[in-house]
Amino acid sequence: QLLARYGKHPSLAGYYVNFEVCPTNFGNDPAGPARQVQQLAAFVKAHHPHLRVIQPVGLYRWQEAQQAAEFVKPEQLERFWRPFMQAAPDVDVYTVIDGVGTGLAPLAFTDANQARMRVLCDALGKECWVDVECADFGTYEPMPIGRLAASTEVAARHAQRIVTFCYFNYMAPGNGRETSARLYEQYRAYRLGLLLGSHL
């Protein structure tokens, strides 16, 4: 029904697969989740071939059997996602969720992993996007502009397109959080600076 109603709308960039695959949940074996995603992607393409199918790539901590979880390394990321991508040919875009706001990936780790995913996407003929997390998911408050700028600069080195999302209440000036109101004004001033051609 959603595809029938909105599939041809000019503002729709693609169909986002709401399935953030955590490799540990599948024993670091991509076969099962890749098969599920490919089935959905093929369904979307059968109805609207022009729509991009967009698969998120979460930088979840990597864990081998009997070992403690660790920040995922580029070689581990590729070990899972290369066969996944090969098994899901109807997926067009892989969007790396940078993991900064959730604490899954410090800046240096997300930088290295975004770089590896871009190389992998280029090799397999896929688009590589990055979702820059714009809030601290411990407090559910938006990031200060300086911290967000650092994440965006990393993404700009690797992504073909940068996206982000923000729940409306994160930065609503009337949500009861003083931090939100203050950051709302900071973002407003920053945007005005961009429009006027001067960065604050």
PLY file of the C-alpha trace (Angstrom):
ply
format ascii 1.0
element vertex 200
property float x
property float y
property float z
element edge 199
property int vertex1
property int vertex2
end_header
0.00 0.00 0.00
2.82 2.41 0.82
4.52 1.71 -2.49
1.25 2.13 -4.35
0.58 5.50 -2.70
4.05 7.02 -2.62
6.29 4.98 -4.92
6.23 7.56 -7.71
6.38 10.66 -5.55
9.28 12.89 -6.69
10.47 13.55 -3.14
11.04 9.86 -2.38
14.74 9.01 -2.65
14.23 5.30 -2.12
12.92 2.53 0.09
14.81 2.31 3.39
15.00 -1.22 4.74
14.27 -0.86 8.45
16.51 -3.78 9.39
19.77 -2.87 11.09
21.63 -6.15 10.97
23.75 -6.89 14.03
26.24 -9.56 12.90
26.53 -11.08 16.38
22.81 -11.92 16.33
23.46 -14.12 13.29
26.71 -15.73 14.41
28.56 -13.31 12.07
27.01 -15.20 9.14
25.36 -12.84 6.61
23.52 -15.53 4.64
20.21 -15.40 6.53
19.72 -11.64 6.81
20.98 -11.11 3.25
18.37 -13.54 1.97
15.59 -11.71 3.83
16.72 -8.31 2.58
17.06 -9.55 -1.00
13.49 -10.89 -0.92
12.20 -7.49 0.17
14.41 -5.61 -2.28
13.22 -7.80 -5.17
9.60 -7.11 -4.17
10.21 -3.35 -4.20
11.99 -3.50 -7.56
9.19 -5.59 -9.06
6.72 -2.79 -8.33
8.94 0.29 -8.72
12.20 -0.50 -10.53
13.30 3.14 -10.36
13.33 3.24 -6.55
16.63 2.82 -4.77
16.61 0.16 -2.06
18.64 1.43 0.89
20.17 -0.91 3.48
21.57 0.46 6.76
24.96 -0.68 8.02
25.24 -0.37 11.79
28.72 -0.33 13.30
27.78 -2.80 16.02
30.47 -4.16 18.26
32.09 -7.29 16.88
32.18 -10.46 18.96
33.74 -13.81 18.17
32.81 -16.90 20.16
34.17 -16.83 23.72
35.62 -13.35 23.23
34.58 -9.98 24.56
32.83 -7.59 22.19
35.04 -4.89 20.65
34.70 -1.91 18.36
34.30 -3.32 14.87
37.40 -3.18 12.66
37.28 -2.56 8.89
38.36 -6.11 8.05
35.60 -7.53 10.26
33.06 -5.21 8.68
34.06 -6.34 5.20
34.05 -10.00 6.21
30.33 -9.69 6.95
29.15 -7.13 4.42
30.95 -8.25 1.25
29.09 -11.60 1.05
25.90 -9.87 2.22
26.13 -7.42 -0.68
26.89 -10.16 -3.15
23.81 -12.10 -1.98
21.48 -9.06 -2.20
21.94 -7.72 -5.74
18.73 -5.65 -5.69
20.00 -3.39 -2.90
21.34 -0.18 -4.40
22.62 1.82 -1.43
24.43 0.94 1.78
24.11 3.64 4.44
26.70 3.50 7.20
25.21 4.71 10.49
28.21 6.48 11.93
27.70 5.25 15.51
29.01 8.41 17.16
25.81 9.40 18.93
25.09 5.88 20.11
28.66 5.34 21.31
29.13 2.36 19.00
32.02 3.94 17.14
34.33 6.76 18.23
35.29 9.15 15.46
38.51 7.36 14.46
36.72 4.00 14.23
33.82 5.33 12.16
36.30 7.08 9.87
38.16 3.84 9.15
34.96 1.84 8.71
33.33 4.40 6.44
36.46 4.35 4.29
36.32 0.55 4.00
32.61 0.55 3.14
33.17 3.14 0.41
35.89 1.00 -1.16
33.64 -2.06 -0.91
30.64 -0.26 -2.41
32.74 1.09 -5.27
34.08 -2.40 -5.98
30.59 -3.94 -6.08
28.84 -1.11 -7.91
26.77 0.17 -4.97
26.22 3.66 -3.59
27.71 4.47 -0.20
25.83 6.90 2.02
26.48 7.89 5.63
23.89 8.61 8.31
25.44 11.16 10.65
23.92 10.72 14.09
22.94 14.16 15.31
21.93 13.38 18.88
23.41 11.80 21.98
21.31 8.70 22.44
22.16 8.49 26.11
20.35 11.74 26.90
18.27 12.06 23.71
19.49 15.60 23.24
20.96 17.00 20.03
24.72 17.28 19.68
26.46 20.65 19.95
27.20 21.97 16.48
30.97 21.53 16.88
30.65 17.83 17.60
28.22 17.37 14.73
30.54 19.26 12.40
33.38 16.84 13.21
31.20 13.85 12.33
30.02 15.53 9.15
33.60 16.24 8.05
34.42 12.53 8.43
31.35 11.53 6.44
32.17 14.04 3.71
35.43 12.22 3.02
33.65 8.95 2.23
29.94 9.33 1.51
28.29 9.91 -1.82
25.37 11.32 0.12
25.06 12.37 3.77
21.76 11.92 5.57
20.63 12.40 9.15
17.47 12.26 11.17
16.23 13.92 14.30
13.13 13.22 16.33
11.18 16.44 16.55
11.51 16.67 20.33
15.33 16.47 20.36
15.69 20.13 19.53
12.24 21.55 20.17
12.75 24.78 22.11
9.65 24.09 24.19
10.35 20.49 25.21
11.38 21.41 28.75
15.12 20.81 28.27
17.28 23.91 28.56
19.97 22.25 26.44
17.51 21.70 23.60
16.41 25.33 23.56
20.01 26.56 23.60
21.07 24.20 20.81
18.04 25.14 18.77
19.28 28.72 18.78
22.80 27.57 17.89
21.56 25.57 14.90
19.36 28.47 13.83
22.31 30.86 13.95
24.55 28.38 12.11
21.99 27.91 9.34
21.60 31.66 8.99
25.38 31.95 8.71
25.42 29.39 5.90
22.65 31.18 4.04
24.48 34.49 4.33
27.78 32.93 3.29
29.57 33.27 6.62
30.27 30.38 8.99
29.94 31.07 12.71
0 1
1 2
2 3
3 4
4 5
5 6
6 7
7 8
8 9
9 10
10 11
11 12
12 13
13 14
14 15
15 16
16 17
17 18
18 19
19 20
20 21
21 22
22 23
23 24
24 25
25 26
26 27
27 28
28 29
29 30
30 31
31 32
32 33
33 34
34 35
35 36
36 37
37 38
38 39
39 40
40 41
41 42
42 43
43 44
44 45
45 46
46 47
47 48
48 49
49 50
50 51
51 52
52 53
53 54
54 55
55 56
56 57
57 58
58 59
59 60
60 61
61 62
62 63
63 64
64 65
65 66
66 67
67 68
68 69
69 70
70 71
71 72
72 73
73 74
74 75
75 76
76 77
77 78
78 79
79 80
80 81
81 82
82 83
83 84
84 85
85 86
86 87
87 88
88 89
89 90
90 91
91 92
92 93
93 94
94 95
95 96
96 97
97 98
98 99
99 100
100 101
101 102
102 103
103 104
104 105
105 106
106 107
107 108
108 109
109 110
110 111
111 112
112 113
113 114
114 115
115 116
116 117
117 118
118 119
119 120
120 121
121 122
122 123
123 124
124 125
125 126
126 127
127 128
128 129
129 130
130 131
131 132
132 133
133 134
134 135
135 136
136 137
137 138
138 139
139 140
140 141
141 142
142 143
143 144
144 145
145 146
146 147
147 148
148 149
149 150
150 151
151 152
152 153
153 154
154 155
155 156
156 157
157 158
158 159
159 160
160 161
161 162
162 163
163 164
164 165
165 166
166 167
167 168
168 169
169 170
170 171
171 172
172 173
173 174
174 175
175 176
176 177
177 178
178 179
179 180
180 181
181 182
182 183
183 184
184 185
185 186
186 187
187 188
188 189
189 190
190 191
191 192
192 193
193 194
194 195
195 196
196 197
197 198
198 199
